[in-house]
Amino acid sequence: MARADRSRRAPSGAALLEALVALSILATAGVAVVGFAGEAIRSVGRTRAAERDVRRASALLDAVALWPREDLDRHLGSRAEGPWRMLIERPTPSMYTVILRDSSSGHEVLHTALFRPESVRRDGSDALR
């Protein structure tokens, strides 16, 4: 009967040590999961901000795409347009390139090419050269 009494006693120090180790591993894993979740939330926020910026830039580029040749010629070069730097170049007489860059970081947000043919007079001669 002495052996049966000994087995019912309080757990040994080894069992308590195992429980502490298990709890510390669980706590470490919990902290890592919370860190990953926080980083995922920040990443989603950055992605949404970038998407919002691209939509705004696209709206500006949609408006610029409606400009006639004369307006594009007046805006040749680089200029500030809200939070962006807009660069309009004319590599050929009838082709314009429009680049929108983030003014703070300088990275390109959107880039497009616009075709605007040269005006032709009724007598067949070129009006613009």
Backbone as XML, in Angstrom:
<?xml version="1.0"?>
<chain id="A" units="angstrom">
  <residue number="1" name="MET">
    <atom name="N" x="0.789" y="-1.190" z="0.000"/>
    <atom name="CA" x="0.000" y="0.000" z="0.000"/>
    <atom name="C" x="0.840" y="1.267" z="0.000"/>
  </residue>
  <residue number="2" name="ALA">
    <atom name="N" x="2.048" y="1.160" z="0.403"/>
    <atom name="CA" x="2.926" y="2.319" z="0.451"/>
    <atom name="C" x="3.196" y="2.850" z="-0.955"/>
  </residue>
  <residue number="3" name="ARG">
    <atom name="N" x="3.298" y="1.925" z="-1.899"/>
    <atom name="CA" x="3.551" y="2.363" z="-3.272"/>
    <atom name="C" x="2.349" y="3.101" z="-3.848"/>
  </residue>
  <residue number="4" name="ALA">
    <atom name="N" x="1.193" y="2.706" z="-3.588"/>
    <atom name="CA" x="-0.011" y="3.359" z="-4.094"/>
    <atom name="C" x="-0.131" y="4.762" z="-3.533"/>
  </residue>
  <residue number="5" name="ASP">
    <atom name="N" x="0.256" y="4.973" z="-2.307"/>
    <atom name="CA" x="0.219" y="6.306" z="-1.709"/>
    <atom name="C" x="1.231" y="7.233" z="-2.366"/>
  </residue>
  <residue number="6" name="ARG">
    <atom name="N" x="2.366" y="6.702" z="-2.703"/>
    <atom name="CA" x="3.402" y="7.539" z="-3.328"/>
    <atom name="C" x="2.971" y="8.002" z="-4.718"/>
  </residue>
  <residue number="7" name="SER">
    <atom name="N" x="2.272" y="7.187" z="-5.476"/>
    <atom name="CA" x="1.867" y="7.567" z="-6.832"/>
    <atom name="C" x="0.784" y="8.635" z="-6.827"/>
  </residue>
  <residue number="8" name="ARG">
    <atom name="N" x="0.063" y="8.808" z="-5.704"/>
    <atom name="CA" x="-0.984" y="9.821" z="-5.623"/>
    <atom name="C" x="-0.464" y="11.156" z="-5.121"/>
  </residue>
  <residue number="9" name="ARG">
    <atom name="N" x="0.757" y="11.250" z="-4.800"/>
    <atom name="CA" x="1.330" y="12.493" z="-4.289"/>
    <atom name="C" x="1.385" y="13.559" z="-5.375"/>
  </residue>
  <residue number="10" name="ALA">
    <atom name="N" x="1.772" y="14.761" z="-4.988"/>
    <atom name="CA" x="1.910" y="15.880" z="-5.925"/>
    <atom name="C" x="2.882" y="15.502" z="-7.038"/>
  </residue>
  <residue number="11" name="PRO">
    <atom name="N" x="2.702" y="16.108" z="-8.234"/>
    <atom name="CA" x="3.586" y="15.781" z="-9.355"/>
    <atom name="C" x="5.040" y="16.125" z="-9.031"/>
  </residue>
  <residue number="12" name="SER">
    <atom name="N" x="5.906" y="15.424" z="-9.690"/>
    <atom name="CA" x="7.331" y="15.647" z="-9.445"/>
    <atom name="C" x="7.784" y="16.949" z="-10.110"/>
  </residue>
  <residue number="13" name="GLY">
    <atom name="N" x="8.991" y="17.375" z="-9.840"/>
    <atom name="CA" x="9.550" y="18.597" z="-10.408"/>
    <atom name="C" x="9.704" y="18.517" z="-11.923"/>
  </residue>
  <residue number="14" name="ALA">
    <atom name="N" x="9.915" y="17.304" z="-12.451"/>
    <atom name="CA" x="10.079" y="17.136" z="-13.899"/>
    <atom name="C" x="8.782" y="17.475" z="-14.630"/>
  </residue>
  <residue number="15" name="ALA">
    <atom name="N" x="7.667" y="17.091" z="-14.088"/>
    <atom name="CA" x="6.380" y="17.377" z="-14.732"/>
    <atom name="C" x="6.102" y="18.882" z="-14.727"/>
  </residue>
  <residue number="16" name="LEU">
    <atom name="N" x="6.439" y="19.553" z="-13.631"/>
    <atom name="CA" x="6.258" y="21.005" z="-13.579"/>
    <atom name="C" x="7.170" y="21.713" z="-14.577"/>
  </residue>
  <residue number="17" name="LEU">
    <atom name="N" x="8.391" y="21.212" z="-14.696"/>
    <atom name="CA" x="9.332" y="21.784" z="-15.649"/>
    <atom name="C" x="8.819" y="21.607" z="-17.076"/>
  </residue>
  <residue number="18" name="GLU">
    <atom name="N" x="8.278" y="20.447" z="-17.397"/>
    <atom name="CA" x="7.716" y="20.213" z="-18.728"/>
    <atom name="C" x="6.545" y="21.157" z="-19.007"/>
  </residue>
  <residue number="19" name="ALA">
    <atom name="N" x="5.711" y="21.374" z="-18.008"/>
    <atom name="CA" x="4.579" y="22.287" z="-18.179"/>
    <atom name="C" x="5.067" y="23.716" z="-18.424"/>
  </residue>
  <residue number="20" name="LEU">
    <atom name="N" x="6.091" y="24.146" z="-17.697"/>
    <atom name="CA" x="6.646" y="25.486" z="-17.911"/>
    <atom name="C" x="7.256" y="25.630" z="-19.300"/>
  </residue>
  <residue number="21" name="VAL">
    <atom name="N" x="7.967" y="24.616" z="-19.751"/>
    <atom name="CA" x="8.563" y="24.649" z="-21.090"/>
    <atom name="C" x="7.461" y="24.716" z="-22.150"/>
  </residue>
  <residue number="22" name="ALA">
    <atom name="N" x="6.408" y="23.920" z="-21.973"/>
    <atom name="CA" x="5.302" y="23.939" z="-22.931"/>
    <atom name="C" x="4.626" y="25.308" z="-22.962"/>
  </residue>
  <residue number="23" name="LEU">
    <atom name="N" x="4.420" y="25.908" z="-21.807"/>
    <atom name="CA" x="3.807" y="27.235" z="-21.758"/>
    <atom name="C" x="4.700" y="28.299" z="-22.402"/>
  </residue>
  <residue number="24" name="SER">
    <atom name="N" x="5.993" y="28.195" z="-22.184"/>
    <atom name="CA" x="6.891" y="29.189" z="-22.796"/>
    <atom name="C" x="6.922" y="29.029" z="-24.320"/>
  </residue>
  <residue number="25" name="ILE">
    <atom name="N" x="6.896" y="27.794" z="-24.812"/>
    <atom name="CA" x="6.847" y="27.573" z="-26.266"/>
    <atom name="C" x="5.539" y="28.123" z="-26.830"/>
  </residue>
  <residue number="26" name="LEU">
    <atom name="N" x="4.446" y="27.872" z="-26.134"/>
    <atom name="CA" x="3.149" y="28.381" z="-26.569"/>
    <atom name="C" x="3.124" y="29.904" z="-26.569"/>
  </residue>
  <residue number="27" name="ALA">
    <atom name="N" x="3.696" y="30.519" z="-25.554"/>
    <atom name="CA" x="3.737" y="31.979" z="-25.492"/>
    <atom name="C" x="4.589" y="32.556" z="-26.616"/>
  </residue>
  <residue number="28" name="THR">
    <atom name="N" x="5.737" y="31.938" z="-26.905"/>
    <atom name="CA" x="6.601" y="32.394" z="-27.991"/>
    <atom name="C" x="5.871" y="32.294" z="-29.330"/>
  </residue>
  <residue number="29" name="ALA">
    <atom name="N" x="5.183" y="31.186" z="-29.550"/>
    <atom name="CA" x="4.424" y="31.023" z="-30.796"/>
    <atom name="C" x="3.310" y="32.054" z="-30.878"/>
  </residue>
  <residue number="30" name="GLY">
    <atom name="N" x="2.657" y="32.336" z="-29.761"/>
    <atom name="CA" x="1.595" y="33.346" z="-29.752"/>
    <atom name="C" x="2.105" y="34.725" z="-30.093"/>
  </residue>
  <residue number="31" name="VAL">
    <atom name="N" x="3.262" y="35.093" z="-29.549"/>
    <atom name="CA" x="3.858" y="36.393" z="-29.857"/>
    <atom name="C" x="4.217" y="36.473" z="-31.342"/>
  </residue>
  <residue number="32" name="ALA">
    <atom name="N" x="4.744" y="35.385" z="-31.908"/>
    <atom name="CA" x="5.086" y="35.374" z="-33.337"/>
    <atom name="C" x="3.835" y="35.533" z="-34.199"/>
  </residue>
  <residue number="33" name="VAL">
    <atom name="N" x="2.765" y="34.849" z="-33.829"/>
    <atom name="CA" x="1.520" y="34.949" z="-34.602"/>
    <atom name="C" x="0.966" y="36.371" z="-34.538"/>
  </residue>
  <residue number="34" name="VAL">
    <atom name="N" x="1.011" y="36.985" z="-33.363"/>
    <atom name="CA" x="0.537" y="38.367" z="-33.231"/>
    <atom name="C" x="1.399" y="39.304" z="-34.085"/>
  </residue>
  <residue number="35" name="GLY">
    <atom name="N" x="2.701" y="39.077" z="-34.100"/>
    <atom name="CA" x="3.590" y="39.892" z="-34.940"/>
    <atom name="C" x="3.285" y="39.735" z="-36.419"/>
  </residue>
  <residue number="36" name="PHE">
    <atom name="N" x="3.065" y="38.501" z="-36.855"/>
    <atom name="CA" x="2.721" y="38.262" z="-38.262"/>
    <atom name="C" x="1.388" y="38.906" z="-38.617"/>
  </residue>
  <residue number="37" name="ALA">
    <atom name="N" x="0.422" y="38.812" z="-37.735"/>
    <atom name="CA" x="-0.882" y="39.420" z="-37.992"/>
    <atom name="C" x="-0.761" y="40.938" z="-38.096"/>
  </residue>
  <residue number="38" name="GLY">
    <atom name="N" x="0.034" y="41.544" z="-37.225"/>
    <atom name="CA" x="0.246" y="42.994" z="-37.288"/>
    <atom name="C" x="0.910" y="43.414" z="-38.584"/>
  </residue>
  <residue number="39" name="GLU">
    <atom name="N" x="1.907" y="42.644" z="-39.008"/>
    <atom name="CA" x="2.583" y="42.964" z="-40.273"/>
    <atom name="C" x="1.632" y="42.787" z="-41.454"/>
  </residue>
  <residue number="40" name="ALA">
    <atom name="N" x="0.771" y="41.792" z="-41.417"/>
    <atom name="CA" x="-0.210" y="41.595" z="-42.489"/>
    <atom name="C" x="-1.176" y="42.772" z="-42.548"/>
  </residue>
  <residue number="41" name="ILE">
    <atom name="N" x="-1.602" y="43.268" z="-41.411"/>
    <atom name="CA" x="-2.509" y="44.417" z="-41.381"/>
    <atom name="C" x="-1.825" y="45.652" z="-41.957"/>
  </residue>
  <residue number="42" name="ARG">
    <atom name="N" x="-0.565" y="45.872" z="-41.589"/>
    <atom name="CA" x="0.179" y="47.022" z="-42.147"/>
    <atom name="C" x="0.373" y="46.872" z="-43.650"/>
  </residue>
  <residue number="43" name="SER">
    <atom name="N" x="0.627" y="45.660" z="-44.111"/>
    <atom name="CA" x="0.815" y="45.409" z="-45.543"/>
    <atom name="C" x="-0.463" y="45.688" z="-46.321"/>
  </residue>
  <residue number="44" name="VAL">
    <atom name="N" x="-1.593" y="45.267" z="-45.778"/>
    <atom name="CA" x="-2.877" y="45.546" z="-46.431"/>
    <atom name="C" x="-3.115" y="47.053" z="-46.490"/>
  </residue>
  <residue number="45" name="GLY">
    <atom name="N" x="-2.770" y="47.769" z="-45.427"/>
    <atom name="CA" x="-2.924" y="49.230" z="-45.420"/>
    <atom name="C" x="-2.061" y="49.903" z="-46.471"/>
  </residue>
  <residue number="46" name="ARG">
    <atom name="N" x="-0.807" y="49.444" z="-46.608"/>
    <atom name="CA" x="0.072" y="50.018" z="-47.635"/>
    <atom name="C" x="-0.447" y="49.720" z="-49.033"/>
  </residue>
  <residue number="47" name="THR">
    <atom name="N" x="-0.965" y="48.513" z="-49.222"/>
    <atom name="CA" x="-1.506" y="48.140" z="-50.528"/>
    <atom name="C" x="-2.721" y="48.988" z="-50.884"/>
  </residue>
  <residue number="48" name="ARG">
    <atom name="N" x="-3.594" y="49.207" z="-49.918"/>
    <atom name="CA" x="-4.777" y="50.038" z="-50.169"/>
    <atom name="C" x="-4.381" y="51.480" z="-50.485"/>
  </residue>
  <residue number="49" name="ALA">
    <atom name="N" x="-3.382" y="51.995" z="-49.785"/>
    <atom name="CA" x="-2.917" y="53.361" z="-50.060"/>
    <atom name="C" x="-2.322" y="53.449" z="-51.458"/>
  </residue>
  <residue number="50" name="ALA">
    <atom name="N" x="-1.541" y="52.441" z="-51.849"/>
    <atom name="CA" x="-0.946" y="52.441" z="-53.189"/>
    <atom name="C" x="-2.034" y="52.348" z="-54.259"/>
  </residue>
  <residue number="51" name="GLU">
    <atom name="N" x="-3.043" y="51.526" z="-54.015"/>
    <atom name="CA" x="-4.145" y="51.413" z="-54.969"/>
    <atom name="C" x="-4.901" y="52.733" z="-55.086"/>
  </residue>
  <residue number="52" name="ARG">
    <atom name="N" x="-5.119" y="53.409" z="-53.970"/>
    <atom name="CA" x="-5.803" y="54.709" z="-53.986"/>
    <atom name="C" x="-4.983" y="55.724" z="-54.791"/>
  </residue>
  <residue number="53" name="ASP">
    <atom name="N" x="-3.658" y="55.721" z="-54.604"/>
    <atom name="CA" x="-2.806" y="56.637" z="-55.353"/>
    <atom name="C" x="-2.847" y="56.350" z="-56.852"/>
  </residue>
  <residue number="54" name="VAL">
    <atom name="N" x="-2.843" y="55.086" z="-57.221"/>
    <atom name="CA" x="-2.889" y="54.735" z="-58.646"/>
    <atom name="C" x="-4.224" y="55.146" z="-59.249"/>
  </residue>
  <residue number="55" name="ARG">
    <atom name="N" x="-5.307" y="54.990" z="-58.501"/>
    <atom name="CA" x="-6.615" y="55.416" z="-59.018"/>
    <atom name="C" x="-6.656" y="56.929" z="-59.231"/>
  </residue>
  <residue number="56" name="ARG">
    <atom name="N" x="-6.105" y="57.694" z="-58.285"/>
    <atom name="CA" x="-6.067" y="59.154" z="-58.454"/>
    <atom name="C" x="-5.202" y="59.543" z="-59.647"/>
  </residue>
  <residue number="57" name="ALA">
    <atom name="N" x="-4.050" y="58.892" z="-59.762"/>
    <atom name="CA" x="-3.167" y="59.174" z="-60.891"/>
    <atom name="C" x="-3.844" y="58.795" z="-62.209"/>
  </residue>
  <residue number="58" name="SER">
    <atom name="N" x="-4.579" y="57.703" z="-62.211"/>
    <atom name="CA" x="-5.283" y="57.283" z="-63.415"/>
    <atom name="C" x="-6.355" y="58.302" z="-63.800"/>
  </residue>
  <residue number="59" name="ALA">
    <atom name="N" x="-7.028" y="58.861" z="-62.809"/>
    <atom name="CA" x="-8.044" y="59.888" z="-63.112"/>
    <atom name="C" x="-7.388" y="61.112" z="-63.752"/>
  </residue>
  <residue number="60" name="LEU">
    <atom name="N" x="-6.231" y="61.519" z="-63.242"/>
    <atom name="CA" x="-5.515" y="62.648" z="-63.842"/>
    <atom name="C" x="-5.065" y="62.297" z="-65.251"/>
  </residue>
  <residue number="61" name="LEU">
    <atom name="N" x="-4.535" y="61.089" z="-65.426"/>
    <atom name="CA" x="-4.071" y="60.680" z="-66.753"/>
    <atom name="C" x="-5.240" y="60.562" z="-67.732"/>
  </residue>
  <residue number="62" name="ASP">
    <atom name="N" x="-6.412" y="60.159" z="-67.254"/>
    <atom name="CA" x="-7.604" y="60.130" z="-68.112"/>
    <atom name="C" x="-7.937" y="61.534" z="-68.613"/>
  </residue>
  <residue number="63" name="ALA">
    <atom name="N" x="-7.811" y="62.521" z="-67.737"/>
    <atom name="CA" x="-8.085" y="63.905" z="-68.145"/>
    <atom name="C" x="-7.037" y="64.395" z="-69.136"/>
  </residue>
  <residue number="64" name="VAL">
    <atom name="N" x="-5.768" y="64.070" z="-68.882"/>
    <atom name="CA" x="-4.687" y="64.496" z="-69.785"/>
    <atom name="C" x="-4.854" y="63.836" z="-71.152"/>
  </residue>
  <residue number="65" name="ALA">
    <atom name="N" x="-5.353" y="62.617" z="-71.175"/>
    <atom name="CA" x="-5.534" y="61.911" z="-72.452"/>
    <atom name="C" x="-6.564" y="62.590" z="-73.348"/>
  </residue>
  <residue number="66" name="LEU">
    <atom name="N" x="-7.401" y="63.432" z="-72.777"/>
    <atom name="CA" x="-8.403" y="64.156" z="-73.565"/>
    <atom name="C" x="-7.874" y="65.483" z="-74.104"/>
  </residue>
  <residue number="67" name="TRP">
    <atom name="N" x="-6.696" y="65.897" z="-73.652"/>
    <atom name="CA" x="-6.152" y="67.170" z="-74.095"/>
    <atom name="C" x="-5.828" y="67.129" z="-75.591"/>
  </residue>
  <residue number="68" name="PRO">
    <atom name="N" x="-6.107" y="68.218" z="-76.310"/>
    <atom name="CA" x="-5.687" y="68.284" z="-77.719"/>
    <atom name="C" x="-4.180" y="68.557" z="-77.802"/>
  </residue>
  <residue number="69" name="ARG">
    <atom name="N" x="-3.677" y="68.501" z="-79.016"/>
    <atom name="CA" x="-2.249" y="68.745" z="-79.261"/>
    <atom name="C" x="-1.766" y="70.037" z="-78.638"/>
  </residue>
  <residue number="70" name="GLU">
    <atom name="N" x="-2.556" y="71.091" z="-78.787"/>
    <atom name="CA" x="-2.127" y="72.407" z="-78.315"/>
    <atom name="C" x="-1.893" y="72.402" z="-76.802"/>
  </residue>
  <residue number="71" name="ASP">
    <atom name="N" x="-2.774" y="71.763" z="-76.061"/>
    <atom name="CA" x="-2.598" y="71.685" z="-74.610"/>
    <atom name="C" x="-1.384" y="70.847" z="-74.246"/>
  </residue>
  <residue number="72" name="LEU">
    <atom name="N" x="-1.202" y="69.740" z="-74.946"/>
    <atom name="CA" x="-0.024" y="68.907" z="-74.679"/>
    <atom name="C" x="1.255" y="69.683" z="-74.971"/>
  </residue>
  <residue number="73" name="ASP">
    <atom name="N" x="1.264" y="70.438" z="-76.070"/>
    <atom name="CA" x="2.445" y="71.246" z="-76.398"/>
    <atom name="C" x="2.712" y="72.308" z="-75.337"/>
  </residue>
  <residue number="74" name="ARG">
    <atom name="N" x="1.653" y="72.914" z="-74.806"/>
    <atom name="CA" x="1.826" y="73.927" z="-73.751"/>
    <atom name="C" x="2.389" y="73.331" z="-72.462"/>
  </residue>
  <residue number="75" name="HIS">
    <atom name="N" x="2.135" y="72.064" z="-72.220"/>
    <atom name="CA" x="2.560" y="71.432" z="-70.975"/>
    <atom name="C" x="3.810" y="70.561" z="-71.136"/>
  </residue>
  <residue number="76" name="LEU">
    <atom name="N" x="4.518" y="70.695" z="-72.255"/>
    <atom name="CA" x="5.744" y="69.908" z="-72.435"/>
    <atom name="C" x="6.714" y="70.187" z="-71.288"/>
  </residue>
  <residue number="77" name="GLY">
    <atom name="N" x="7.396" y="69.134" z="-70.857"/>
    <atom name="CA" x="8.353" y="69.273" z="-69.759"/>
    <atom name="C" x="7.796" y="68.683" z="-68.473"/>
  </residue>
  <residue number="78" name="SER">
    <atom name="N" x="8.474" y="68.997" z="-67.389"/>
    <atom name="CA" x="8.104" y="68.440" z="-66.090"/>
    <atom name="C" x="7.466" y="69.521" z="-65.225"/>
  </residue>
  <residue number="79" name="ARG">
    <atom name="N" x="6.413" y="69.147" z="-64.520"/>
    <atom name="CA" x="5.735" y="70.101" z="-63.635"/>
    <atom name="C" x="5.054" y="69.334" z="-62.515"/>
  </residue>
  <residue number="80" name="ALA">
    <atom name="N" x="4.815" y="70.037" z="-61.418"/>
    <atom name="CA" x="4.104" y="69.445" z="-60.285"/>
    <atom name="C" x="2.614" y="69.429" z="-60.580"/>
  </residue>
  <residue number="81" name="GLU">
    <atom name="N" x="1.979" y="68.304" z="-60.335"/>
    <atom name="CA" x="0.530" y="68.154" z="-60.481"/>
    <atom name="C" x="0.034" y="67.409" z="-59.244"/>
  </residue>
  <residue number="82" name="GLY">
    <atom name="N" x="-0.366" y="68.157" z="-58.237"/>
    <atom name="CA" x="-0.802" y="67.529" z="-56.986"/>
    <atom name="C" x="0.364" y="66.800" z="-56.337"/>
  </residue>
  <residue number="83" name="PRO">
    <atom name="N" x="0.173" y="65.552" z="-55.939"/>
    <atom name="CA" x="1.265" y="64.812" z="-55.303"/>
    <atom name="C" x="2.230" y="64.158" z="-56.292"/>
  </residue>
  <residue number="84" name="TRP">
    <atom name="N" x="2.098" y="64.472" z="-57.577"/>
    <atom name="CA" x="2.923" y="63.842" z="-58.595"/>
    <atom name="C" x="3.749" y="64.872" z="-59.360"/>
  </residue>
  <residue number="85" name="ARG">
    <atom name="N" x="4.747" y="64.360" z="-60.063"/>
    <atom name="CA" x="5.481" y="65.129" z="-61.071"/>
    <atom name="C" x="5.030" y="64.554" z="-62.405"/>
  </residue>
  <residue number="86" name="MET">
    <atom name="N" x="4.502" y="65.416" z="-63.260"/>
    <atom name="CA" x="4.045" y="64.979" z="-64.572"/>
    <atom name="C" x="5.065" y="65.433" z="-65.605"/>
  </residue>
  <residue number="87" name="LEU">
    <atom name="N" x="5.529" y="64.487" z="-66.398"/>
    <atom name="CA" x="6.486" y="64.767" z="-67.460"/>
    <atom name="C" x="5.803" y="64.461" z="-68.785"/>
  </residue>
  <residue number="88" name="ILE">
    <atom name="N" x="5.718" y="65.480" z="-69.645"/>
    <atom name="CA" x="5.164" y="65.285" z="-70.984"/>
    <atom name="C" x="6.282" y="65.543" z="-71.979"/>
  </residue>
  <residue number="89" name="GLU">
    <atom name="N" x="6.506" y="64.562" z="-72.839"/>
    <atom name="CA" x="7.534" y="64.675" z="-73.880"/>
    <atom name="C" x="6.900" y="64.365" z="-75.234"/>
  </residue>
  <residue number="90" name="ARG">
    <atom name="N" x="7.533" y="64.843" z="-76.294"/>
    <atom name="CA" x="7.069" y="64.568" z="-77.649"/>
    <atom name="C" x="8.231" y="63.954" z="-78.414"/>
  </residue>
  <residue number="91" name="PRO">
    <atom name="N" x="8.354" y="62.625" z="-78.392"/>
    <atom name="CA" x="9.482" y="61.983" z="-79.079"/>
    <atom name="C" x="9.383" y="62.048" z="-80.597"/>
  </residue>
  <residue number="92" name="THR">
    <atom name="N" x="8.160" y="62.104" z="-81.132"/>
    <atom name="CA" x="7.963" y="62.275" z="-82.574"/>
    <atom name="C" x="6.919" y="63.369" z="-82.760"/>
  </residue>
  <residue number="93" name="PRO">
    <atom name="N" x="6.790" y="63.910" z="-83.954"/>
    <atom name="CA" x="5.836" y="65.010" z="-84.153"/>
    <atom name="C" x="4.385" y="64.679" z="-83.799"/>
  </residue>
  <residue number="94" name="SER">
    <atom name="N" x="4.008" y="63.411" z="-83.824"/>
    <atom name="CA" x="2.614" y="63.080" z="-83.533"/>
    <atom name="C" x="2.449" y="62.175" z="-82.305"/>
  </residue>
  <residue number="95" name="MET">
    <atom name="N" x="3.519" y="61.925" z="-81.563"/>
    <atom name="CA" x="3.453" y="61.046" z="-80.400"/>
    <atom name="C" x="3.899" y="61.800" z="-79.151"/>
  </residue>
  <residue number="96" name="TYR">
    <atom name="N" x="3.126" y="61.668" z="-78.087"/>
    <atom name="CA" x="3.441" y="62.276" z="-76.796"/>
    <atom name="C" x="3.542" y="61.169" z="-75.754"/>
  </residue>
  <residue number="97" name="THR">
    <atom name="N" x="4.465" y="61.296" z="-74.839"/>
    <atom name="CA" x="4.518" y="60.386" z="-73.698"/>
    <atom name="C" x="4.230" y="61.191" z="-72.445"/>
  </residue>
  <residue number="98" name="VAL">
    <atom name="N" x="3.436" y="60.589" z="-71.564"/>
    <atom name="CA" x="3.074" y="61.229" z="-70.306"/>
    <atom name="C" x="3.469" y="60.274" z="-69.184"/>
  </residue>
  <residue number="99" name="ILE">
    <atom name="N" x="4.269" y="60.780" z="-68.253"/>
    <atom name="CA" x="4.737" y="59.973" z="-67.124"/>
    <atom name="C" x="4.330" y="60.681" z="-65.839"/>
  </residue>
  <residue number="100" name="LEU">
    <atom name="N" x="3.700" y="59.949" z="-64.950"/>
    <atom name="CA" x="3.383" y="60.467" z="-63.614"/>
    <atom name="C" x="4.276" y="59.761" z="-62.612"/>
  </residue>
  <residue number="101" name="ARG">
    <atom name="N" x="5.022" y="60.548" z="-61.851"/>
    <atom name="CA" x="5.908" y="60.012" z="-60.808"/>
    <atom name="C" x="5.450" y="60.529" z="-59.458"/>
  </residue>
  <residue number="102" name="ASP">
    <atom name="N" x="5.664" y="59.729" z="-58.443"/>
    <atom name="CA" x="5.400" y="60.161" z="-57.070"/>
    <atom name="C" x="6.431" y="61.230" z="-56.734"/>
  </residue>
  <residue number="103" name="SER">
    <atom name="N" x="5.975" y="62.412" z="-56.328"/>
    <atom name="CA" x="6.923" y="63.509" z="-56.104"/>
    <atom name="C" x="7.793" y="63.280" z="-54.883"/>
  </residue>
  <residue number="104" name="SER">
    <atom name="N" x="7.341" y="62.477" z="-53.914"/>
    <atom name="CA" x="8.162" y="62.256" z="-52.722"/>
    <atom name="C" x="9.211" y="61.169" z="-52.948"/>
  </residue>
  <residue number="105" name="SER">
    <atom name="N" x="8.827" y="60.059" z="-53.585"/>
    <atom name="CA" x="9.789" y="58.964" z="-53.771"/>
    <atom name="C" x="10.428" y="58.971" z="-55.160"/>
  </residue>
  <residue number="106" name="GLY">
    <atom name="N" x="9.762" y="59.590" z="-56.128"/>
    <atom name="CA" x="10.305" y="59.644" z="-57.486"/>
    <atom name="C" x="9.993" y="58.412" z="-58.321"/>
  </residue>
  <residue number="107" name="HIS">
    <atom name="N" x="9.319" y="57.396" z="-57.756"/>
    <atom name="CA" x="9.036" y="56.212" z="-58.567"/>
    <atom name="C" x="7.854" y="56.472" z="-59.494"/>
  </residue>
  <residue number="108" name="GLU">
    <atom name="N" x="7.898" y="55.810" z="-60.630"/>
    <atom name="CA" x="6.885" y="56.007" z="-61.659"/>
    <atom name="C" x="5.577" y="55.348" z="-61.247"/>
  </residue>
  <residue number="109" name="VAL">
    <atom name="N" x="4.486" y="56.118" z="-61.290"/>
    <atom name="CA" x="3.169" y="55.593" z="-60.933"/>
    <atom name="C" x="2.458" y="55.100" z="-62.188"/>
  </residue>
  <residue number="110" name="LEU">
    <atom name="N" x="2.395" y="55.940" z="-63.215"/>
    <atom name="CA" x="1.759" y="55.572" z="-64.481"/>
    <atom name="C" x="2.535" y="56.188" z="-65.639"/>
  </residue>
  <residue number="111" name="HIS">
    <atom name="N" x="2.407" y="55.561" z="-66.786"/>
    <atom name="CA" x="3.113" y="55.998" z="-67.988"/>
    <atom name="C" x="2.212" y="55.647" z="-69.174"/>
  </residue>
  <residue number="112" name="THR">
    <atom name="N" x="2.059" y="56.571" z="-70.101"/>
    <atom name="CA" x="1.265" y="56.275" z="-71.289"/>
    <atom name="C" x="1.818" y="57.041" z="-72.488"/>
  </residue>
  <residue number="113" name="ALA">
    <atom name="N" x="1.371" y="56.642" z="-73.647"/>
    <atom name="CA" x="1.717" y="57.340" z="-74.885"/>
    <atom name="C" x="0.412" y="57.775" z="-75.545"/>
  </residue>
  <residue number="114" name="LEU">
    <atom name="N" x="0.425" y="58.982" z="-76.099"/>
    <atom name="CA" x="-0.757" y="59.547" z="-76.747"/>
    <atom name="C" x="-0.417" y="59.907" z="-78.184"/>
  </residue>
  <residue number="115" name="PHE">
    <atom name="N" x="-1.296" y="59.557" z="-79.090"/>
    <atom name="CA" x="-1.112" y="59.888" z="-80.498"/>
    <atom name="C" x="-1.992" y="61.077" z="-80.842"/>
  </residue>
  <residue number="116" name="ARG">
    <atom name="N" x="-1.379" y="62.111" z="-81.361"/>
    <atom name="CA" x="-2.104" y="63.295" z="-81.828"/>
    <atom name="C" x="-1.552" y="63.636" z="-83.217"/>
  </residue>
  <residue number="117" name="PRO">
    <atom name="N" x="-2.323" y="63.307" z="-84.267"/>
    <atom name="CA" x="-1.809" y="63.559" z="-85.621"/>
    <atom name="C" x="-1.671" y="65.053" z="-85.876"/>
  </residue>
  <residue number="118" name="GLU">
    <atom name="N" x="-0.758" y="65.359" z="-86.770"/>
    <atom name="CA" x="-0.573" y="66.755" z="-87.164"/>
    <atom name="C" x="-1.773" y="67.186" z="-87.998"/>
  </residue>
  <residue number="119" name="SER">
    <atom name="N" x="-2.155" y="68.439" z="-87.871"/>
    <atom name="CA" x="-3.282" y="68.963" z="-88.646"/>
    <atom name="C" x="-2.887" y="69.071" z="-90.108"/>
  </residue>
  <residue number="120" name="VAL">
    <atom name="N" x="-3.834" y="68.763" z="-90.957"/>
    <atom name="CA" x="-3.599" y="68.863" z="-92.397"/>
    <atom name="C" x="-4.610" y="69.858" z="-92.958"/>
  </residue>
  <residue number="121" name="ARG">
    <atom name="N" x="-4.121" y="70.841" z="-93.745"/>
    <atom name="CA" x="-5.011" y="71.838" z="-94.357"/>
    <atom name="C" x="-5.785" y="71.210" z="-95.512"/>
  </residue>
  <residue number="122" name="ARG">
    <atom name="N" x="-6.836" y="71.905" z="-95.922"/>
    <atom name="CA" x="-7.660" y="71.377" z="-97.011"/>
    <atom name="C" x="-6.883" y="71.274" z="-98.324"/>
  </residue>
  <residue number="123" name="ASP">
    <atom name="N" x="-5.861" y="72.111" z="-98.487"/>
    <atom name="CA" x="-5.083" y="72.049" z="-99.739"/>
    <atom name="C" x="-4.045" y="70.945" z="-99.705"/>
  </residue>
  <residue number="124" name="GLY">
    <atom name="N" x="-4.002" y="70.158" z="-98.561"/>
    <atom name="CA" x="-3.079" y="69.027" z="-98.490"/>
    <atom name="C" x="-1.773" y="69.339" z="-97.809"/>
  </residue>
  <residue number="125" name="SER">
    <atom name="N" x="-1.471" y="70.610" z="-97.549"/>
    <atom name="CA" x="-0.200" y="70.938" z="-96.889"/>
    <atom name="C" x="-0.363" y="70.802" z="-95.364"/>
  </residue>
  <residue number="126" name="ASP">
    <atom name="N" x="0.746" y="70.556" z="-94.717"/>
    <atom name="CA" x="0.738" y="70.429" z="-93.262"/>
    <atom name="C" x="0.554" y="71.784" z="-92.609"/>
  </residue>
  <residue number="127" name="ALA">
    <atom name="N" x="-0.354" y="71.846" z="-91.652"/>
    <atom name="CA" x="-0.573" y="73.117" z="-90.929"/>
    <atom name="C" x="0.456" y="73.280" z="-89.830"/>
  </residue>
  <residue number="128" name="LEU">
    <atom name="N" x="0.940" y="72.194" z="-89.287"/>
    <atom name="CA" x="1.922" y="72.265" z="-88.201"/>
    <atom name="C" x="3.217" y="71.615" z="-88.654"/>
  </residue>
  <residue number="129" name="ARG">
    <atom name="N" x="4.297" y="72.187" z="-88.282"/>
    <atom name="CA" x="5.618" y="71.599" z="-88.561"/>
    <atom name="C" x="6.584" y="72.076" z="-87.568"/>
  </residue>
</chain>
